[in-house]
Amino acid sequence: MSGPNSPRTSHIMPNYNRADLRFARGDGAWLTTTEGEKYLDFGSGVAVNTLGHSHPKLVQAITAQAQKLWHVSNLYEIPEQEALADSLCENSFAELVFFGNSGAEAAEGMIKTMRKYHAAHGHREKVTLISFAGAFHGRTLAALAAAGNPAYLDGFGPAPTGFVQCPSFDIGALEALIDDTTAGILIEPVQGEGGVRDVGTDFLRALRALCDKHDILLGFDEVQCGIGRTGKLFAHEWAEITPDVMAIAKGIGGGFPLGAVLTTQAVGEVMQPGTHGSTYGGNPLACRVGSTVLDVVLEDGFLAQVQDMAVYFRQHLARIIDEYSDIFAGLRGSGLMIGLECVLPNMDIVTALREAKLLSVGAGENTLRLLPPLNVEKADLDTAIAAIDTACQTLREAQTGEAS
Ligand SMILES: *Cc1c(COP(=O)(O)O)cnc(C)c1O
């Protein structure tokens, strides 16, 4: 009674809906199952595998570091952590960095930092963070309270207070929510889980002005849209404004668990010894991997190539949407953070694509995410387009078959 298909009792908590697939290895944009079947991975572990699978530079970096030193506590200086923080700060608005291990931990660290900033300046009443409908900041209680999706909080007892959601990307509605208790605004420049909703450069600029006007902090959650996903290192660069605080994770580790809170000097300096911490956060192994991801993404021409590939892919996707208007309704997102608005239930399309050997990810508002690795090759984009065409044909035949 053993073997991959025999019934067995799983000891894994049942909190995920899993597809019936087991992968044994990955190479670039491709995954191979334990049975030897190949899938084109345009889910990238949900925007995590920035450089695809088994990138030689990442394999080399992690192997070399593993032979030297994996983990030491933040009780000591960690040069690998210093190096990654230097590189993040040289290439962003940031002057200080805190390292953790996940997106939720980064969002949580961002929330704590934003509140502490006001407390340290004599404003303990300024605790409220305003976020937006459709937001996702992770699964810790505070991150769930910030996002405000009641379904995700159900059954988990009292949620942390001090969070308010703005129902739309509307500056008037947002300003009406600001009062003496407001600490700041939390937003994903491009919402991921919520449905690949790009909030737009005008809105981001208006947010910056609003925060300056009311002396509150602007916090960006770039856990999904950061690290080159949109064709700039950070999505907010398209708007030519900067936040006071930013959470990153997913893409920075390229598959190794790593997250960070980036801040200006004025904001981050309030996090004095004892205020916050993370046992694993910023260990040598994680930081060597993170630095290597960042080095590749910052290589000359890399982000320009992301933009070129995005234009190419989006042109073909636009043609597919035109041709299959009974299946798709529109295209969303920015760069290689691609959302397809679905007419049919999105998860039916995810399944059909998977049967055509293309992996994608569902998202809110009945959209489907395509998140290829950032170093994707044109040939793989062509393969994906062919797979989408095949899946659409199959879906259409199933529809007309049902109708007749
Ligand atoms: C995925 C995600 C998170 C949570 O990241 P985890 O690593 O799952 O904790 C937070 N914010 C955004 C925008 C995300 O996409």
The ligand as a Tripos MOL2 file, in Angstrom:
@<TRIPOS>MOLECULE
LIG
   15    15     1     0     0
SMALL
NO_CHARGES

@<TRIPOS>ATOM
      1 C1          1.8390   37.0960    0.0200 C.3       1 LIG1
      2 C2          1.6370   38.4420    0.5730 C.ar      1 LIG1
      3 C3          1.7890   38.7030    1.9520 C.ar      1 LIG1
      4 C4          2.0610   37.6110    2.9500 C.3       1 LIG1
      5 O1          3.2530   36.9470    2.7070 O.3       1 LIG1
      6 P1          3.5690   35.5700    3.4640 P.3       1 LIG1
      7 O2          4.9870   35.2990    3.0950 O.co2     1 LIG1
      8 O3          2.5940   34.5530    2.9510 O.co2     1 LIG1
      9 O4          3.3800   35.7990    4.9050 O.co2     1 LIG1
     10 C5          1.6730   40.0000    2.3920 C.ar      1 LIG1
     11 N1          1.3920   41.0050    1.5360 N.ar      1 LIG1
     12 C6          1.2280   40.7990    0.2110 C.ar      1 LIG1
     13 C7          0.9620   41.9530   -0.6920 C.3       1 LIG1
     14 C8          1.3260   39.5090   -0.3090 C.ar      1 LIG1
     15 O5          1.1360   39.2880   -1.6120 O.3       1 LIG1
@<TRIPOS>BOND
     1     1     2 1
     2     2     3 ar
     3     2    14 ar
     4     3     4 1
     5     3    10 ar
     6     4     5 1
     7     5     6 1
     8     6     7 2
     9     6     8 1
    10     6     9 1
    11    10    11 ar
    12    11    12 ar
    13    12    13 1
    14    12    14 ar
    15    14    15 1
@<TRIPOS>SUBSTRUCTURE
     1 LIG1         1 GROUP 0 **** ****
